[in-house]
Amino acid sequence: MTTQVQKPGAGGGAEAARALPALADFALDPEVHHLNHGSFGAVPRPVLDHLAALRAEMEGNPDAWWRTLTGRIAAARAEVAAFLRTSPDSLAFVPNASAGASTVLASLRFPAGARILMTDHTYGAVAMGVRRVAAPHGAVVDTVHVPLDASTEEISSLFAEKLASGAPVALVVVDQITSPTARLFPLPEIVAASHAAGARVLVDGAHAPGLLADPLGHASGADYWTGNLHKWTCGPRGTAALVAAENVARELVPLVNSWGAPNPYPHSFDEQGTQDVTGWLAVPGSLAFFAERGGWEAARETMDRTVTAAQALLAEALRADLAGVRVNEAPSMRLIPLSPVLATDRDSAAALQLRIADELRCEVSVTSWDGRGFLRLSAHVYNRPEEYAYLAERLPALLAAAEREAA
Ligand SMILES: Cc1ncc(COP(=O)(O)O)c(C=O)c1O
């Protein structure tokens, strides 16, 4: 018999309905300032409870558990598809955006000499995947350099120029919200130009669910889109969606060959060996939790307001010039440029990030892009302005010391 576990959002009082979730609603260590939601997310307690109940059910009777999964995964998929305003037939569950991108890349055959376009803002691990897939086909990876301060019109024309010059482009891989630089790319224009040039488009929407009200509307027309549910929607880790247009979906097979393989997309993705799918089943609870606790629109407004103020505060404290960065583009993530001698590459960025975590007990993201270092601040609903004020008070001294050491 299946034990019915109650998922978050399936009840709750009127008071809960008014209040946006706060730090106490998450299992985050209150001794640490968690200002880097964008990297790994954070899961609300009721979702963790639901997850634990699902795991207990699985462990209580594994045979019965695996007998129930098909219908339950389909139901969870339908809820996520509704949240993303797409049809359940277009959406497959994958463990993460890397798996979504890898699945698409593995499904394609590239003619020798064909180009795969990406940008110099492409997430590093996805870029590695593109290069790895291109090599055996003899395909060529070509990179669009997008200046940090490029306007949306400039970005669109940079893509159009690259598409028009050189060998045919088979695939364009483009971020919706960039990881190192927190930029929102003009997808409608990029998708249209790519299709006009005969290229398919894979949108890496890792950050988009929860941050954008309608990520798939913004990526409309793209052949493939993948987005994480464990980032801004606060689902359990290991939850992401892959959405494919009908004409290409049938070419997609999961990375793991298993019993689901003969099934049509997206059902083929539901069964990939004996894997733990409790995260997939729990993720609709996270969507419902935020819908009930103040609503997604209010959550986005709060996150954006918090991070906008935080960026201004930190920029002032660090005497950073924001002229070269877009201050108000990707909701809930913002850049503050660092001194030119700091975080000039990935390793030194990681070392600085660790130092800030160790010395200030502040988790932030330090990114390095085009030889320059940036502080990338995130804000979710549990973040309070005082946390950024705390960072703004202490960070200048730490960075001054790091600069002296780097000189
Ligand atoms: C733009 C972008 N793409 C892909 C990924 C990879 O996500 P995951 O590690 O969950 O596969 C990330 C992770 O931060 C990202 O920011």
The ligand as an ORCA input file, in Angstrom:
! r2SCAN-3c Opt
* xyz 0 1
  C      24.359     28.949    -16.628
  C      24.570     27.621    -15.979
  N      24.489     26.512    -16.732
  C      24.642     25.282    -16.210
  C      24.885     25.121    -14.872
  C      25.083     23.755    -14.347
  O      24.131     23.406    -13.407
  P      24.267     21.993    -12.723
  O      25.584     21.977    -12.033
  O      23.130     21.924    -11.773
  O      24.195     20.982    -13.794
  C      24.975     26.245    -14.042
  C      25.256     26.098    -12.606
  O      25.411     27.024    -11.860
  C      24.814     27.530    -14.623
  O      24.907     28.643    -13.874
*
